[in-house]
Amino acid sequence: MAIRAALIGCGKIGQRHLQALVHQEAIDLVATVDTNLERAEAAAVAFDALAFDQTDVMLDNVDIDAAIIATPSGLHRQLAFQVLERGKHVMVEKPLALSYQDAKAIVDFAKQQGVVAVVTQFNRMLPAIQQLFQAHQDGRLGRIVNGGVAVRWARPQSYYDEAPWRGTYAMDGGVLFNQAIHAIDVLLQLMGSVKEVFAYTATLTHQIEAEDSVSGTIRFRSGALASLAATTCVPKTNLEERLTIVGENGVVVIGPTVNQIHTWRVGNDNEQEVRQAILDLPARPSWQSHHDALKDFAEAIENGVTPRLDAATALCDIAVIEALMLSGREGRIVHMSEITGENA
């Protein structure tokens, strides 16, 4: 029997979920929710679902097993708790929340309720990233000593103006939470626990409250170092989303997009063949990553297994971003214990 689910938030990212839901059978969309009822109704049509403009009203009137939260980020904790209080499974769009404490509260409450909580940090599941993960898991890179993330994207002022929540601290969080978090997530999955960070932050070309540019350094407990650069100030079109991993025995650079391998110096592998093999894969439709995330979510619910996108695995992302933003505001090194409350 299909999992009965509700989609909460039918805006731009909600549309990606709708596209992905059409291409799978494990989840049956039975309800949609949006503060704009007409938008919820439009989203519901193809699924013969019920439409609502309030989450509590939907929960009171529709029997669901799970909910997908695709709203502005600042609403994630509140809505996740509304769903979890009813004992329902929950998928949350990235970022899980805009603070470590809120994110951990979601994870802890889901565990208490005995339900599945996942977050759409699905870049981990991309073919090029999976190949990098496998090389690391097999020990082919050796000890990782250095890394880097560069996310330089184009977001014109009109992007922020068309949705007033974008570019705010309360609902968007800035360039790290909104744009760079996927790359940061992959970096942290590979390089491990962070000890401290330092960053400069700025708002340079947009009329917004939050940062549109960040340059930072991350020191890991292993002693390894990583650099971070993120901006939405690039004119016209995206420049790059690049991940660099330097091990004692190998080097990999993913980029200039996450579906390309720029550098593959691993063992005796033929670098050009590795690059070409990724390029020769069928083109991924825009909804494919959300489809992969939904499949992971459904399998965890149906089989009682830990999902690959378990929300708990994203707590490090939120903590590190929060620390980088604090460092930028206060102009000092921030130790992770200040964010998590755990001793280094």
CORPE-V455033 format. One record per helix or strand of 3 or more residues. SS is the DSSP state (helix for helix, strand for strand). FROM is the first residue (numbers start at 1). LEN is the number of residues. If there is no record, write none. Layout:
SS;FROM;LEN, SS;FROM;LEN
This chain:
strand;3;6, helix;12;11, strand;27;7, helix;37;9, strand;50;3, helix;55;7, strand;66;4, helix;73;13, strand;89;4, helix;100;14, strand;117;3, helix;122;4, helix;127;11, strand;144;9, helix;157;5, helix;175;17, strand;194;9, strand;213;8, strand;225;7, strand;240;8, strand;250;5, strand;261;6, helix;271;9, helix;288;16, helix;311;20, helix;337;4
